[in-house]
């Protein structure tokens, strides 16, 4: 199956700051052609990583304090946070 994920940078790295097995599984199931036009600056990647780590911590803390709580992730695109968090 060939899918064009325009603007989505390669996210599978051996030194990844965020481990997301679900995202890795998706990437392994599709044909993804890297292109220089899909590259994102290192500063943008770093900002995204920091934001992701902070939001993961906030959501984990909230759900540990409120086990019956509900988190809605609006406009999340291909975000797989619900599968990545250890709840």
C-alpha positions in Angstrom: 0.0 0.0 0.0 1.5 3.4 -1.0 0.5 6.3 1.2 1.8 9.8 0.8 2.2 11.5 4.2 3.1 15.0 3.0 5.0 17.0 5.5 5.5 14.2 8.0 9.2 13.8 8.9 10.9 10.4 9.6 10.3 9.7 13.3 12.0 6.3 13.7 15.5 6.9 15.3 17.6 4.6 17.4 18.3 7.5 19.8 14.6 8.6 20.0 13.5 10.6 23.1 10.0 9.3 22.7 9.4 5.6 22.3 6.1 5.0 20.4 5.8 1.3 19.2 2.4 2.1 17.6 3.9 4.8 15.4 6.7 2.4 14.5 4.2 -0.3 13.6 2.3 2.2 11.3 5.5 3.2 9.5 6.5 -0.4 9.0 3.1 -1.1 7.3 3.2 1.7 4.7 5.6 2.7 2.0 7.0 6.0 3.0 9.3 7.7 0.6 11.6 10.2 2.3 12.0 13.5 0.5 14.1 16.6 1.3 10.9 18.7 1.1 9.5 16.7 4.0 12.4 17.6 6.3 11.6 19.5 9.5 14.2 21.7 11.2 16.0 20.3 14.2 14.6 23.2 16.3 11.1 22.3 15.4 11.7 18.6 16.1 13.1 19.5 19.5 10.2 21.7 20.3 7.7 18.9 19.4 9.6 16.4 21.5 9.6 18.7 24.5 5.9 19.5 24.1 5.1 15.8 23.8 7.0 14.8 26.9 5.4 17.6 28.9 1.9 16.8 27.7 2.5 13.0 28.4 3.5 13.8 32.0 0.5 16.1 32.5 -2.0 13.6 31.1 -0.4 10.7 33.1 -0.5 12.7 36.3 -4.2 13.7 35.7 -5.3 10.1 34.9 -3.4 8.7 37.9 -5.2 11.3 40.2 -8.6 10.7 38.3 -8.6 7.0 37.2 -12.1 7.5 35.8 -11.2 10.7 34.0 -11.4 11.3 30.3 -9.0 13.1 28.0 -10.0 14.3 24.6 -7.3 15.0 22.1 -8.8 17.4 19.5 -7.1 17.9 16.2 -4.5 15.3 17.0 -4.0 13.9 13.5 -1.9 10.7 13.7 -1.1 11.2 17.4 -1.0 7.9 19.2 -0.6 9.2 22.7 -3.5 7.1 24.0 -1.6 3.9 23.0 1.8 5.2 24.2 0.9 6.2 27.7 1.3 3.5 30.4 -2.1 3.6 32.1 
